[in-house]
């Protein structure tokens, strides 16, 4: 099976083409193209530009996820983690960041702000039915299996 190709279009000169940082990394780093530093106060949410548009291969999605270092050191995450970029989206890649920490955090121009994992997805046929079969779990929700 051929390796999927992620096509990237830089929208401005500050844009950085996403890249894997190590040989076996799952995620490509996303950088911001801010003109100037942005301070995220505790509780703030800001949508930050990456300066790129992408063409995700059909049958795949791009999952945008928080960077673990920013999350554990500073409380910087994403309110919609993971975010999904569909194969037919051609707009600018934007990353919503939230400051869950106790201190203000400064996002610098060019900073790595998230990671993007390209993964296969399946589309299924949707069929409406009158009832569903019973299972051992049934309608048990969060924590219903005792874990």
C-alpha positions as CSV (number, residue, x, y, z in Angstrom):
1,X,0.0,0.0,0.0
2,X,1.5,3.4,-0.9
3,X,2.3,5.9,1.8
4,X,-0.4,8.6,2.0
5,X,0.7,12.1,1.0
6,X,-0.3,15.2,2.9
7,X,-0.2,18.2,0.5
8,X,0.7,21.5,2.3
9,X,0.3,25.0,0.9
10,X,2.1,27.8,2.7
11,X,-0.2,30.9,2.9
12,X,2.5,33.3,4.0
13,X,6.3,33.6,4.3
14,X,6.2,32.9,8.1
15,X,4.5,29.6,7.7
16,X,6.4,26.4,8.6
17,X,5.7,23.2,6.8
18,X,4.7,20.6,9.4
19,X,7.4,18.1,10.1
20,X,8.0,15.0,12.3
21,X,10.7,15.8,14.9
22,X,12.0,12.2,15.2
23,X,12.0,9.1,13.0
24,X,9.1,7.4,14.7
25,X,7.1,10.4,15.8
26,X,3.3,10.0,15.3
27,X,2.6,13.8,15.1
28,X,3.7,16.6,12.9
29,X,4.4,19.8,14.7
30,X,2.3,22.9,13.9
31,X,3.7,26.3,14.3
32,X,1.9,29.6,14.7
33,X,2.4,32.5,12.3
34,X,1.6,35.3,14.8
35,X,2.9,38.8,13.9
36,X,3.6,39.5,17.6
37,X,3.5,37.6,20.9
38,X,0.0,36.8,22.4
39,X,-0.5,36.5,26.1
40,X,-3.0,33.9,27.2
41,X,-4.3,34.7,30.6
42,X,-5.6,31.8,32.8
43,X,-8.9,30.7,31.3
44,X,-8.3,32.5,27.9
45,X,-9.1,30.8,24.6
46,X,-7.5,32.1,21.4
47,X,-7.7,30.8,17.9
48,X,-4.1,30.9,16.5
49,X,-3.2,30.8,12.8
50,X,-0.7,28.3,11.3
51,X,-0.3,29.9,7.9
52,X,-0.9,26.7,6.0
53,X,-3.7,25.0,4.1
54,X,-3.6,21.2,3.7
55,X,-5.1,18.5,1.5
56,X,-5.6,15.4,3.7
57,X,-5.8,12.2,1.6
58,X,-9.3,10.8,1.1
59,X,-10.0,8.2,3.7
60,X,-7.9,10.0,6.3
61,X,-8.3,12.8,8.8
62,X,-5.8,15.1,10.5
63,X,-6.2,15.1,14.2
64,X,-4.9,18.3,15.9
65,X,-3.8,17.6,19.5
66,X,-2.2,19.5,22.3
67,X,1.6,19.3,22.8
68,X,2.3,17.3,25.9
69,X,5.1,19.6,27.0
70,X,3.0,22.7,26.9
71,X,0.2,20.9,28.7
72,X,2.3,19.5,31.5
73,X,4.6,22.5,32.1
74,X,2.2,25.4,31.6
75,X,-1.4,24.0,31.4
76,X,-1.8,25.0,27.7
77,X,-4.2,22.7,25.9
78,X,-7.0,22.7,23.3
79,X,-10.6,23.1,24.3
80,X,-11.7,20.7,21.5
81,X,-8.9,18.1,21.7
82,X,-8.5,16.4,19.4
83,X,-9.7,18.6,16.6
84,X,-10.4,17.1,13.3
85,X,-9.5,18.4,9.8
86,X,-11.5,16.6,7.2
87,X,-10.1,15.5,3.8
88,X,-12.3,18.1,2.0
89,X,-11.3,21.2,4.1
90,X,-9.0,23.7,2.3
91,X,-9.0,26.7,4.7
92,X,-6.2,27.8,6.9
93,X,-5.2,25.5,9.7
94,X,-6.1,27.2,13.0
95,X,-5.4,25.9,16.5
96,X,-7.6,26.9,19.5
97,X,-5.4,27.1,22.6
98,X,-6.7,27.4,26.2
99,X,-4.7,28.3,29.2
100,X,-5.7,25.9,32.0
101,X,-2.8,27.0,34.1
102,X,-2.5,29.5,37.0
103,X,-0.2,31.9,35.2
104,X,-0.3,33.9,32.0
105,X,1.4,32.2,29.1
106,X,3.0,34.0,26.1
107,X,2.7,32.4,22.7
108,X,5.6,33.6,20.6
109,X,5.6,34.0,16.8
110,X,6.8,30.7,15.2
111,X,6.2,28.7,18.3
112,X,5.2,25.0,18.1
113,X,1.7,25.1,19.4
114,X,0.2,21.7,18.6
115,X,0.8,18.4,16.8
116,X,-1.1,16.9,14.0
117,X,-1.6,13.2,13.5
118,X,-2.9,11.9,10.1
119,X,-5.0,8.8,10.6
120,X,-7.3,6.6,8.6
121,X,-11.0,6.9,9.1
122,X,-14.0,4.9,7.9
123,X,-17.3,6.3,6.7
124,X,-20.2,3.9,7.4
125,X,-23.6,3.5,5.9
126,X,-26.2,4.9,8.3
127,X,-29.4,2.9,8.7
128,X,-32.3,3.9,11.0
129,X,-33.8,1.0,12.9
130,X,-36.8,0.5,15.2
131,X,-34.7,-1.0,18.0
132,X,-31.2,-2.1,18.9
133,X,-30.1,-5.5,20.2
134,X,-29.4,-5.9,23.9
135,X,-25.9,-6.2,25.2
136,X,-24.4,-7.0,28.6
137,X,-23.6,-3.3,29.2
138,X,-26.9,-2.0,27.9
139,X,-27.3,1.7,28.4
140,X,-24.7,1.9,31.2
141,X,-22.7,5.2,30.8
142,X,-19.5,6.6,32.2
143,X,-18.1,4.4,34.9
144,X,-20.7,1.8,34.5
145,X,-18.2,-1.0,34.1
146,X,-16.6,-0.3,37.5
147,X,-13.4,1.3,36.2
